[in-house]
Amino acid sequence: MTGGPGHVVEGRHEVGAGVADQSWDVIVVGAGVAGLCAATELVRAGRRVLVVDKGRGSGGRMATRRLGAAVFDHGAQFFTVRSREFGDLVGAAEEAGAVTTWSDGFAHVAADGAIAPAGDGHPRWRGVRGMTDLPKHLLATLESAMTAGRAAVRTAARVTALDSEGACARVTIDAGTNSAEILDAGGLILTPPVPQSLDLLAAAGTVLEPETRRLLESMRYDPCFALMLVLDRPSLVPAPGAIQFDAAAAGPVAWLADNQQKGISVLPALTVHAGGRFSRDYFEAPPDEVMDLLVAAVRPWIDGDPATAVVERSLHRWKFALPTTVIPAPFVAVGTAPPIVCCGDAFAGPRVEGAASSGLAAGRWMAGALSP
Ligand SMILES: Cc1cc2nc3c(=O)[nH]c(=O)nc-3n(C[C@H](O)[C@H](O)[C@H](O)COP(=O)(O)OP(=O)(O)OC[C@H]3O[C@@H](n4cnc5c(N)ncnc54)[C@H](O)[C@@H]3O)c2cc1C
C-alpha cells in the first residue's frame, strides 16, 4: 500500500471497492498532478475513472523523498498560482492543511556571481510536509468516489501497451505479476511526458493526423539531476531557504534549496538541481563524478568542509524534467472513437499550474466526449 487514502492500491493488491473485473469510463495514465486533476473532473461529471501509474506512489514529478530523518523535495520545488481555477483548487488544499506559502521570491545568483536578495511580491507555494502533499490532497478529494467504486488509483502499474477494440480503449498493464492485465475503458487520458505517450501510441499502431504528430513530436524536455545532501549542521543558504542561479551562469547548478529552512525537514537537507545543459552533457556520466561536481559548485553554501559536513548524498536523474517548448493548447485529442487525449505540463503552460490546468481541461473534454 502507498500512503494517502485507503483505496490507493499498489500492483495487484487491491483493497476497498476493488479494481478487477470492472470496466471503466476512462483510464487515466499517470497519477501526477495532471492525471489526478483530470480524474477529479471526471468524477465530478459522474464518470467512473481508473488512474494507473508506474511509480510506487502518486505525484509524479511532485516528489518528496527521505534519507533517514532528512526530507527532500527532489522534483518540483514550489508552485505559483495565476489562474482563478487553479487558485480555487489551491485555496481548498490550503484549507485542508495540504499547502502553504513559502515565500515571495528567492535569492538570485547572476551570471557574474553577484547575489541579489529575494522577493518580488508574488507568492511561491509549497506542500506543508513536502510537494507530494498537493497530489495527496487531490487523492483525498477522490476518496468518496473510491469508496463507492467509482474511482480507483493503482500505483506500481506500468502501462505497456494500448489498443482499441471497437469503440473501447484497451490498456495492458504490467503490475509486476507474471501475466499482463488487460483493462477496457470508454476513453483514455495520457499524462506522461509527450515522448513516452508517443511511444505508447506508436506501439499501438495509432495513426495520428500529420499536424497532431508534428505538434507532439516537436516537444522537447530538459533532463535534470537532483542531488540530495544531508548535512551535519545548518546550511549557509540565505532565507527563505533557496537560491536561483542565472541560466547564463557558467556553473552546473540551476537551483539550491534548504529543506530545513523550507520547513519540511528536521535535519539540514539540501536539494541541488543541475541546469539543463549540464544535465544533458553529463546524463550518462558516473553518479559520483556528477555528485562531486555539483557539491563543488554549492561549496559556498555548505558550512565546513563538504568531506565531513556532507553526511549522506543521493542522486536522482529526471529524464523528462521540464518542457523547453510548450504546445499552445490545453490538451491534444489524438483519437475520437475511442476518445484519446494527451495532456500534462507540455500543454497549457509548463510547471505545476500548467499541468493542473491541462488535466482539468482534458477531464472536462473527455467527460463530454464519452457517450452518455
Ligand atoms: C527537477 C524538477 C524541478 C521542477 N521544479 C518545478 C518548480 O519549482 N515549480 C513548478 O511549478 N514545476 C516544477 N517542475 C515541473 C513540475 O514538476 C511538472 O510540471 C508537473 O509536476 C508535471 O505534472 P504532470 O502530471 O504533467 O506529469 P508527471 O508528474 O510527470 O506525471 C506523469 C505520470 O505518468 C506516469 N507514467 C509515465 N509513463 C507511464 C506508464 N507507461 N504507465 C504508467 N504510468 C506512467 C509517471 O510515473 C508519472 O507519475 C519541476 C520538475 C522537475 C523534474
The ligand as a MOL file (V3000), in Angstrom:
LIG
                    3D

  0  0  0     0  0            999 V3000
M  V30 BEGIN CTAB
M  V30 COUNTS 53 58 0 0 0
M  V30 BEGIN ATOM
M  V30 1 C 13.6800 18.6110 -11.0310 0
M  V30 2 C 12.3720 19.2930 -11.3000 0
M  V30 3 C 12.1190 20.5570 -10.7890 0
M  V30 4 C 10.9010 21.1890 -11.0110 0
M  V30 5 N 10.6370 22.3840 -10.4160 0
M  V30 6 C 9.4180 22.9230 -10.5310 0
M  V30 7 C 9.0560 24.0700 -9.7650 0
M  V30 8 O 9.8170 24.5260 -8.9320 0
M  V30 9 N 7.8240 24.6010 -9.9660 0
M  V30 10 C 6.9210 24.0520 -10.8270 0
M  V30 11 O 5.8050 24.5680 -10.9350 0
M  V30 12 N 7.2230 22.9450 -11.5300 0
M  V30 13 C 8.4380 22.3720 -11.3950 0
M  V30 14 N 8.7390 21.2260 -12.0620 0
M  V30 15 C 7.7870 20.7260 -13.0510 0
M  V30 16 C 6.5930 20.0300 -12.4160 0
M  V30 17 O 7.0540 19.0520 -11.5210 0
M  V30 18 C 5.7890 19.3970 -13.5420 0
M  V30 19 O 5.4160 20.4030 -14.4600 0
M  V30 20 C 4.4890 18.7260 -13.0660 0
M  V30 21 O 4.6760 18.0410 -11.8580 0
M  V30 22 C 4.0720 17.7910 -14.1940 0
M  V30 23 O 2.9050 17.0740 -13.8160 0
M  V30 24 P 2.2700 16.0290 -14.8540 0
M  V30 25 O 1.1350 15.3950 -14.1640 0
M  V30 26 O 2.0480 16.7280 -16.1440 0
M  V30 27 O 3.4390 14.9800 -15.1500 0
M  V30 28 P 4.1320 13.9360 -14.1580 0
M  V30 29 O 4.1870 14.4850 -12.8070 0
M  V30 30 O 5.4160 13.5580 -14.8180 0
M  V30 31 O 3.1220 12.6960 -14.1640 0
M  V30 32 C 3.1290 11.7350 -15.1840 0
M  V30 33 C 2.9950 10.3830 -14.5300 0
M  V30 34 O 2.8910 9.3890 -15.5550 0
M  V30 35 C 3.4800 8.2160 -15.0520 0
M  V30 36 N 3.8020 7.3430 -16.2010 0
M  V30 37 C 4.6430 7.5890 -17.2250 0
M  V30 38 N 4.6440 6.5490 -18.0790 0
M  V30 39 C 3.7870 5.6260 -17.5710 0
M  V30 40 C 3.3720 4.3310 -17.9840 0
M  V30 41 N 3.8250 3.7570 -19.1300 0
M  V30 42 N 2.4880 3.6540 -17.2140 0
M  V30 43 C 2.0010 4.2020 -16.0550 0
M  V30 44 N 2.3710 5.4320 -15.6130 0
M  V30 45 C 3.2430 6.1330 -16.3590 0
M  V30 46 C 4.7230 8.7050 -14.3190 0
M  V30 47 O 5.1660 7.7490 -13.3600 0
M  V30 48 C 4.2070 9.9900 -13.6830 0
M  V30 49 O 3.7990 9.7980 -12.3440 0
M  V30 50 C 9.9260 20.5630 -11.8160 0
M  V30 51 C 10.1690 19.2820 -12.3180 0
M  V30 52 C 11.3770 18.6480 -12.0570 0
M  V30 53 C 11.5980 17.2470 -12.5520 0
M  V30 END ATOM
M  V30 BEGIN BOND
M  V30 1 1 1 2
M  V30 2 1 2 3
M  V30 3 2 2 52
M  V30 4 2 3 4
M  V30 5 1 4 5
M  V30 6 1 4 50
M  V30 7 2 5 6
M  V30 8 1 6 7
M  V30 9 1 6 13
M  V30 10 2 7 8
M  V30 11 1 7 9
M  V30 12 1 9 10
M  V30 13 2 10 11
M  V30 14 1 10 12
M  V30 15 2 12 13
M  V30 16 1 13 14
M  V30 17 1 14 15
M  V30 18 1 14 50
M  V30 19 1 15 16
M  V30 20 1 16 17
M  V30 21 1 16 18
M  V30 22 1 18 19
M  V30 23 1 18 20
M  V30 24 1 20 21
M  V30 25 1 20 22
M  V30 26 1 22 23
M  V30 27 1 23 24
M  V30 28 2 24 25
M  V30 29 1 24 26
M  V30 30 1 24 27
M  V30 31 1 27 28
M  V30 32 2 28 29
M  V30 33 1 28 30
M  V30 34 1 28 31
M  V30 35 1 31 32
M  V30 36 1 32 33
M  V30 37 1 33 34
M  V30 38 1 33 48
M  V30 39 1 34 35
M  V30 40 1 35 36
M  V30 41 1 35 46
M  V30 42 1 36 37
M  V30 43 1 36 45
M  V30 44 2 37 38
M  V30 45 1 38 39
M  V30 46 1 39 40
M  V30 47 2 39 45
M  V30 48 1 40 41
M  V30 49 2 40 42
M  V30 50 1 42 43
M  V30 51 2 43 44
M  V30 52 1 44 45
M  V30 53 1 46 47
M  V30 54 1 46 48
M  V30 55 1 48 49
M  V30 56 2 50 51
M  V30 57 1 51 52
M  V30 58 1 52 53
M  V30 END BOND
M  V30 END CTAB
M  END
